[in-house]
Amino acid sequence: MPERGPATAAPNEQPPRTPSVPRPAAHPENAPPGTPSAPVAQAPAISPATPVAPVAPLVAARRTGLLVTFILGGLTALPPLSMDMYLPALPEVTTALNSPAATVQLTLTACLAGMALGQLVIGPMSDKWGRRRPLLAGMVVYVLATALCALAPTTGLLIGFRLLQGLAGAAAIVIARAVVRDLYDGFEMARFFSTLMLISGAAPIIAPLIGGQVLRFADWRGVFVVLTGVGAVLTLVVWRRLDETLPPGRRQTGGVGAALRTMRGLLGDRVFAGYTLAGGFAFAVLFSYIAASPFVVQEIHGASPQTFSLLFGLNSIGLIIVGQINGKLLVGRVSLDKALTVGLGIITLASVALLLMSAGVFGRVGLVPVSAGLFVLMSAMGLVLPNTNAQALMRTPHAAGSASALLGTSSFLIGAIASPLVGIAGERTAVPMALVQLVCSLLSVGCFLTLCRPWRTREPSAPLSA
């Protein structure tokens, strides 16, 4: 797609009422030479020839606003907060509710499944009605559902309330990605996703630490009380400070049928589907670690909840550092696909090492070698997650909400399927965790190579302005 200067107007584009700020055109980095840059999928109400509307001056001014960055970071941090703050309490929940570990792990699966399904609904809603209203509605329900989790008397009710919590919390992550797509293009978007990782990546560091400290003064229900407060504060900040980023002129029309046709068109784009699946299977590697690590560290290796929290935080620091290396040093200098290839390769090798250690090939290994393997695996996610998101969303300027929904749904749904498998052999072996991680990493590599075909791509010769 050729870049347009401020005075260039497409035949079907309505001129803005106020002078528009020039916005770099999206660069679909995986389109073969000569292929039009517009994505395959088009909403019924938007002609394929219609370019993305210019960014209004107010929106452009908000692009680099620190407050908006922190709000979007907080929204993307809500899912890991909901998952990770609860992790140190898993063994206690098993005892308190008199349930086996595999059943208690379903509370994680229910939250993941809720976030997966919720994004399919809320993403298209945000394309039609804007970003603010669906986001605020989801946040209010999230707060209520989290409070109910704190009151759950049985494992079955806790699973049900966690499902509702995930359904509502999906609004935070899917709309945050859509807002980023509203405001950024090309390499700008990849950099901003890496910046968000600096903020949202702090959640896995802080959450288990908070959870571990809460367990020193309260039982597992206190974790959900703290989460209720976090959700309430974030809802208030969004209501007061986050403006609408999708003007009425760029919203889609049509009902459920139109949304389904848009999603079908997006999935029909081979490259978009490739990045979506590659990111989804990589996310499953991450969530198999999240689901199994409390038992691997505390039950198999005998560490305390506080030690587990510290190790979990260290792994998250690695993810943040690599994410910042990706955004600050690699984006614009190294092909996004090359960075993604390196990340996937490291994840695969780390999974092989963990499987060999867990299977006893090297004899009985202690906590330090296992923790080192998990650190390498988690750190490499900083090269995979922001780049798969950016590459997929670059192809979807016309339906960012629907595209974000498909990205999130695939990630959380695959993660929800993978996470209970790590406990299939009980609490005293880490082999299922390592095996799930290796299989999912190989599937991620396979989707990337067969669908995205990075060796056939042509990327921009120079980075877009930040």
Helices and strands as residue ranges (DSSP letters): H 57-62, H 66-84, G 87-89, H 90-96, H 101-104, H 106-129, H 132-151, H 155-183, H 186-200, H 202-217, H 221-241, G 248-250, H 256-268, H 270-294, I 295-300, H 305-325, I 326-330, H 336-358, H 367-393, H 400-418, G 419-423, H 431-447, I 448-452, G 454-456
